Amino acid sequence: MYGRDSRACVCTCTGISNMVGRAGAGALAAVPTLNILQLNNVSLIVTGLSTGLVTVLCTSYTTMLLYAVVFGLSVGKLMSLARQLIMSHKARFPLPELMARVNGSS
């Protein structure tokens, strides 16, 4: 039904939105009033819902592109927030202080 070019476009849209999601999550994680854990959980919910609804809602090429963008954004957020989430909840020191200790600064 779809050619090789259209499949490549869907993959490209997923990759580009993944990069945008990572950058956006990094910018949102820098805001001190936002909770990284809640941001991560929202991304998990969006990823799960979009994947669960893909068989029902993706009946055309346009909706498949929309799914690719939503999935890429939410997975990009998950990937970039995972390290910060682990470090902020498991480390003894806050992340900036911990990075300074790793790099040898006091």
GUMARNU-211768 format. One record per atom (N, C-alpha, C): x, y, z. Coordinates in nm, 2 decimals, padded with zeros to 4 digits. Example, Ala and Ser with C-alpha at 12.3 -4.5 7.8 and 13.67 -1.06 7.14 Angstrom:
xx:01.32	yy:-00.57	zz:00.78
xx:01.23	yy:-00.45	zz:00.78
xx:01.32	yy:-00.33	zz:00.78
xx:01.28	yy:-00.22	zz:00.71
xx:01.37	yy:-00.11	zz:00.71
xx:01.29	yy:00.00	zz:00.79
***
This chain:
xx:00.08	yy:-00.12	zz:00.00
xx:00.00	yy:00.00	zz:00.00
xx:00.09	yy:00.13	zz:00.00
xx:00.19	yy:00.13	zz:00.08
xx:00.28	yy:00.24	zz:00.09
xx:00.41	yy:00.20	zz:00.04
xx:00.48	yy:00.29	zz:-00.03
xx:00.61	yy:00.26	zz:-00.08
xx:00.72	yy:00.28	zz:00.02
xx:00.84	yy:00.26	zz:-00.03
xx:00.96	yy:00.27	zz:00.06
xx:00.98	yy:00.41	zz:00.11
xx:00.95	yy:00.51	zz:00.02
xx:00.97	yy:00.64	zz:00.06
xx:00.88	yy:00.69	zz:00.18
xx:00.76	yy:00.64	zz:00.18
xx:00.66	yy:00.67	zz:00.28
xx:00.70	yy:00.61	zz:00.41
xx:00.75	yy:00.48	zz:00.41
xx:00.80	yy:00.42	zz:00.53
xx:00.92	yy:00.49	zz:00.59
xx:01.01	yy:00.53	zz:00.50
xx:01.13	yy:00.61	zz:00.54
xx:01.09	yy:00.74	zz:00.61
xx:00.98	yy:00.80	zz:00.55
xx:00.94	yy:00.93	zz:00.61
xx:00.88	yy:00.91	zz:00.75
xx:00.81	yy:00.80	zz:00.78
xx:00.76	yy:00.77	zz:00.91
xx:00.88	yy:00.75	zz:01.01
xx:00.98	yy:00.68	zz:00.97
xx:01.10	yy:00.66	zz:01.05
xx:01.17	yy:00.79	zz:01.08
xx:01.18	yy:00.87	zz:00.97
xx:01.25	yy:01.00	zz:00.99
xx:01.17	yy:01.09	zz:01.09
xx:01.04	yy:01.09	zz:01.07
xx:00.96	yy:01.17	zz:01.17
xx:00.97	yy:01.12	zz:01.31
xx:00.98	yy:00.99	zz:01.33
xx:01.01	yy:00.94	zz:01.46
xx:01.14	yy:00.99	zz:01.52
xx:01.24	yy:00.98	zz:01.44
xx:01.38	yy:01.02	zz:01.48
xx:01.39	yy:01.17	zz:01.51
xx:01.33	yy:01.25	zz:01.43
xx:01.34	yy:01.39	zz:01.45
xx:01.26	yy:01.43	zz:01.57
xx:01.14	yy:01.38	zz:01.59
xx:01.06	yy:01.41	zz:01.71
xx:01.13	yy:01.35	zz:01.83
xx:01.20	yy:01.24	zz:01.82
xx:01.28	yy:01.19	zz:01.94
xx:01.38	yy:01.29	zz:01.98
xx:01.45	yy:01.35	zz:01.88
xx:01.56	yy:01.45	zz:01.92
xx:01.49	yy:01.57	zz:01.98
xx:01.38	yy:01.62	zz:01.93
xx:01.31	yy:01.73	zz:01.99
xx:01.26	yy:01.70	zz:02.13
xx:01.21	yy:01.58	zz:02.15
xx:01.16	yy:01.54	zz:02.28
xx:01.27	yy:01.53	zz:02.38
xx:01.39	yy:01.49	zz:02.34
xx:01.50	yy:01.49	zz:02.43
xx:01.54	yy:01.63	zz:02.47
xx:01.55	yy:01.72	zz:02.38
xx:01.59	yy:01.85	zz:02.41
xx:01.48	yy:01.92	zz:02.49
xx:01.36	yy:01.90	zz:02.46
xx:01.25	yy:01.96	zz:02.54
xx:01.24	yy:01.90	zz:02.68
xx:01.27	yy:01.78	zz:02.70
xx:01.27	yy:01.72	zz:02.83
xx:01.39	yy:01.77	zz:02.91
xx:01.50	yy:01.79	zz:02.85
xx:01.61	yy:01.85	zz:02.92
xx:01.58	yy:02.00	zz:02.96
xx:01.51	yy:02.07	zz:02.88
xx:01.48	yy:02.21	zz:02.91
xx:01.37	yy:02.21	zz:03.03
xx:01.28	yy:02.12	zz:03.02
xx:01.18	yy:02.11	zz:03.13
xx:01.23	yy:02.06	zz:03.26
xx:01.33	yy:01.97	zz:03.25
xx:01.39	yy:01.92	zz:03.37
xx:01.47	yy:02.02	zz:03.44
xx:01.52	yy:02.12	zz:03.37
xx:01.60	yy:02.23	zz:03.43
xx:01.51	yy:02.33	zz:03.51
xx:01.38	yy:02.32	zz:03.49
xx:01.29	yy:02.41	zz:03.57
xx:01.28	yy:02.35	zz:03.71
xx:01.31	yy:02.43	zz:03.81
xx:01.32	yy:02.37	zz:03.95
xx:01.18	yy:02.34	zz:04.01
xx:01.07	yy:02.40	zz:03.96
xx:00.94	yy:02.37	zz:04.01
xx:00.88	yy:02.24	zz:03.96
xx:00.93	yy:02.19	zz:03.85
xx:00.87	yy:02.07	zz:03.79
xx:00.93	yy:01.95	zz:03.85
xx:00.85	yy:01.85	zz:03.87
xx:00.90	yy:01.72	zz:03.93
xx:00.93	yy:01.63	zz:03.81
xx:01.06	yy:01.58	zz:03.81
xx:01.10	yy:01.49	zz:03.70
xx:01.03	yy:01.36	zz:03.70
xx:00.99	yy:01.31	zz:03.82
xx:00.92	yy:01.18	zz:03.82
xx:00.78	yy:01.19	zz:03.76
xx:00.71	yy:01.30	zz:03.78
xx:00.58	yy:01.32	zz:03.72
xx:00.59	yy:01.34	zz:03.57
xx:00.70	yy:01.41	zz:03.53
xx:00.72	yy:01.43	zz:03.38
xx:00.75	yy:01.30	zz:03.32
xx:00.82	yy:01.21	zz:03.39
xx:00.85	yy:01.08	zz:03.34
xx:00.73	yy:00.99	zz:03.33
xx:00.64	yy:01.00	zz:03.43
xx:00.52	yy:00.92	zz:03.43
xx:00.42	yy:00.97	zz:03.32
xx:00.41	yy:01.09	zz:03.30
xx:00.33	yy:01.14	zz:03.19
xx:00.38	yy:01.09	zz:03.06
xx:00.51	yy:01.09	zz:03.04
xx:00.57	yy:01.04	zz:02.91
xx:00.54	yy:00.89	zz:02.90
xx:00.55	yy:00.81	zz:03.01
xx:00.51	yy:00.67	zz:03.00
xx:00.37	yy:00.65	zz:02.96
xx:00.28	yy:00.73	zz:03.02
xx:00.14	yy:00.71	zz:02.99
xx:00.11	yy:00.75	zz:02.84
xx:00.17	yy:00.86	zz:02.79
xx:00.15	yy:00.89	zz:02.66
xx:00.20	yy:00.79	zz:02.56
xx:00.32	yy:00.73	zz:02.59
xx:00.38	yy:00.63	zz:02.51
xx:00.29	yy:00.51	zz:02.51
xx:00.24	yy:00.46	zz:02.62
xx:00.16	yy:00.35	zz:02.63
xx:00.02	yy:00.36	zz:02.56
xx:-00.04	yy:00.48	zz:02.58
xx:-00.17	yy:00.50	zz:02.51
xx:-00.16	yy:00.52	zz:02.36
xx:-00.05	yy:00.58	zz:02.32
xx:-00.04	yy:00.60	zz:02.17
xx:-00.01	yy:00.47	zz:02.11
xx:00.07	yy:00.38	zz:02.17
xx:00.10	yy:00.25	zz:02.12
xx:-00.02	yy:00.16	zz:02.12
xx:-00.10	yy:00.17	zz:02.23
xx:-00.22	yy:00.09	zz:02.24
xx:-00.33	yy:00.12	zz:02.14
xx:-00.33	yy:00.25	zz:02.11
xx:-00.44	yy:00.30	zz:02.01
xx:-00.39	yy:00.30	zz:01.87
xx:-00.27	yy:00.26	zz:01.84
xx:-00.22	yy:00.27	zz:01.70
xx:-00.30	yy:00.18	zz:01.61
xx:-00.34	yy:00.06	zz:01.65
xx:-00.42	yy:-00.03	zz:01.57
xx:-00.56	yy:00.02	zz:01.54
xx:-00.61	yy:00.10	zz:01.63
xx:-00.75	yy:00.15	zz:01.62
xx:-00.75	yy:00.28	zz:01.54
xx:-00.66	yy:00.37	zz:01.56
xx:-00.67	yy:00.50	zz:01.51
xx:-00.59	yy:00.52	zz:01.38
xx:-00.49	yy:00.44	zz:01.36
xx:-00.40	yy:00.47	zz:01.24
xx:-00.45	yy:00.39	zz:01.12
xx:-00.55	yy:00.46	zz:01.05
xx:-00.61	yy:00.40	zz:00.93
xx:-00.56	yy:00.47	zz:00.81
xx:-00.48	yy:00.58	zz:00.82
xx:-00.43	yy:00.65	zz:00.70
xx:-00.28	yy:00.68	zz:00.73
xx:-00.22	yy:00.73	zz:00.62
xx:-00.08	yy:00.77	zz:00.63
xx:-00.06	yy:00.89	zz:00.72
xx:-00.16	yy:00.98	zz:00.72
xx:-00.15	yy:01.10	zz:00.81
xx:-00.15	yy:01.07	zz:00.96
xx:-00.24	yy:00.98	zz:00.99
xx:-00.25	yy:00.94	zz:01.13
xx:-00.13	yy:00.86	zz:01.17
xx:-00.07	yy:00.78	zz:01.08
xx:00.06	yy:00.71	zz:01.11
xx:00.17	yy:00.81	zz:01.14
xx:00.18	yy:00.92	zz:01.06
xx:00.28	yy:01.02	zz:01.08
xx:00.25	yy:01.09	zz:01.22
xx:00.13	yy:01.11	zz:01.25
xx:00.10	yy:01.17	zz:01.38
xx:00.14	yy:01.08	zz:01.49
xx:00.11	yy:00.95	zz:01.48
xx:00.16	yy:00.86	zz:01.58
xx:00.31	yy:00.86	zz:01.59
xx:00.38	yy:00.86	zz:01.48
xx:00.52	yy:00.86	zz:01.48
xx:00.58	yy:00.98	zz:01.56
xx:00.52	yy:01.09	zz:01.54
xx:00.56	yy:01.22	zz:01.61
xx:00.53	yy:01.21	zz:01.76
xx:00.41	yy:01.16	zz:01.80
xx:00.38	yy:01.15	zz:01.94
xx:00.47	yy:01.05	zz:02.01
xx:00.48	yy:00.93	zz:01.94
xx:00.57	yy:00.83	zz:02.00
xx:00.71	yy:00.88	zz:02.01
xx:00.77	yy:00.94	zz:01.91
xx:00.90	yy:00.99	zz:01.92
xx:00.92	yy:01.09	zz:02.03
xx:00.83	yy:01.19	zz:02.04
xx:00.84	yy:01.29	zz:02.15
xx:00.84	yy:01.22	zz:02.29
xx:00.75	yy:01.13	zz:02.31
xx:00.73	yy:01.07	zz:02.44
xx:00.85	yy:00.98	zz:02.47
xx:00.90	yy:00.90	zz:02.38
xx:01.01	yy:00.81	zz:02.40
xx:01.14	yy:00.90	zz:02.42
xx:01.15	yy:01.01	zz:02.35
xx:01.27	yy:01.09	zz:02.37
xx:01.27	yy:01.15	zz:02.51
xx:01.15	yy:01.19	zz:02.56
xx:01.15	yy:01.24	zz:02.70
xx:01.19	yy:01.13	zz:02.80
xx:01.14	yy:01.01	zz:02.77
xx:01.18	yy:00.90	zz:02.86
xx:01.33	yy:00.87	zz:02.86
xx:01.39	yy:00.87	zz:02.75
xx:01.53	yy:00.84	zz:02.74
xx:01.62	yy:00.95	zz:02.81
xx:01.58	yy:01.07	zz:02.79
xx:01.66	yy:01.18	zz:02.85
xx:01.64	yy:01.20	zz:02.99
xx:01.52	yy:01.16	zz:03.04
xx:01.49	yy:01.18	zz:03.18
xx:01.53	yy:01.06	zz:03.27
xx:01.56	yy:00.95	zz:03.21
xx:01.59	yy:00.83	zz:03.29
xx:01.72	yy:00.85	zz:03.38
xx:01.82	yy:00.91	zz:03.32
xx:01.95	yy:00.93	zz:03.39
xx:01.93	yy:01.03	zz:03.50
xx:01.86	yy:01.14	zz:03.47
xx:01.83	yy:01.24	zz:03.58
xx:01.75	yy:01.19	zz:03.69
xx:01.65	yy:01.10	zz:03.65
xx:01.56	yy:01.05	zz:03.75
xx:01.63	yy:00.95	zz:03.85
xx:01.72	yy:00.87	zz:03.79
xx:01.79	yy:00.78	zz:03.87
xx:01.89	yy:00.86	zz:03.96
xx:01.96	yy:00.95	zz:03.91
xx:02.05	yy:01.03	zz:03.99
xx:01.99	yy:01.11	zz:04.10
xx:01.87	yy:01.17	zz:04.07
xx:01.81	yy:01.25	zz:04.17
xx:01.74	yy:01.17	zz:04.28
xx:01.70	yy:01.05	zz:04.25
xx:01.63	yy:00.97	zz:04.36
xx:01.72	yy:00.87	zz:04.43
xx:01.84	yy:00.84	zz:04.37
xx:01.92	yy:00.74	zz:04.43
xx:02.05	yy:00.79	zz:04.48
xx:02.09	yy:00.91	zz:04.44
xx:02.22	yy:00.97	zz:04.48
xx:02.21	yy:01.04	zz:04.61
xx:02.32	yy:01.04	zz:04.68
xx:02.32	yy:01.11	zz:04.81
xx:02.33	yy:01.26	zz:04.79
xx:02.39	yy:01.30	zz:04.68
xx:02.41	yy:01.44	zz:04.65
xx:02.32	yy:01.49	zz:04.53
xx:02.28	yy:01.62	zz:04.53
xx:02.21	yy:01.66	zz:04.41
xx:02.29	yy:01.65	zz:04.28
xx:02.23	yy:01.64	zz:04.17
xx:02.30	yy:01.61	zz:04.04
xx:02.41	yy:01.71	zz:04.01
xx:02.40	yy:01.84	zz:04.02
xx:02.51	yy:01.93	zz:03.99
xx:02.63	yy:01.91	zz:04.08
xx:02.60	yy:01.88	zz:04.21
xx:02.71	yy:01.86	zz:04.31
xx:02.78	yy:01.72	zz:04.28
xx:02.70	yy:01.62	zz:04.24
xx:02.75	yy:01.49	zz:04.21
xx:02.84	yy:01.50	zz:04.09
xx:02.80	yy:01.57	zz:03.98
xx:02.88	yy:01.59	zz:03.86
xx:03.01	yy:01.66	zz:03.89
xx:03.00	yy:01.76	zz:03.98
xx:03.13	yy:01.83	zz:04.02
xx:03.22	yy:01.73	zz:04.09
xx:03.17	yy:01.65	zz:04.17
xx:03.26	yy:01.55	zz:04.24
xx:03.32	yy:01.45	zz:04.15
xx:03.24	yy:01.41	zz:04.05
xx:03.29	yy:01.31	zz:03.95
xx:03.40	yy:01.38	zz:03.87
xx:03.38	yy:01.50	zz:03.83
xx:03.48	yy:01.57	zz:03.75
xx:03.60	yy:01.62	zz:03.83
xx:03.60	yy:01.60	zz:03.96
xx:03.72	yy:01.63	zz:04.03
xx:03.72	yy:01.77	zz:04.10
xx:03.61	yy:01.85	zz:04.08
xx:03.60	yy:01.98	zz:04.14
xx:03.54	yy:01.96	zz:04.28
xx:03.57	yy:02.05	zz:04.37
xx:03.51	yy:02.05	zz:04.50
xx:03.40	yy:02.13	zz:04.51
***
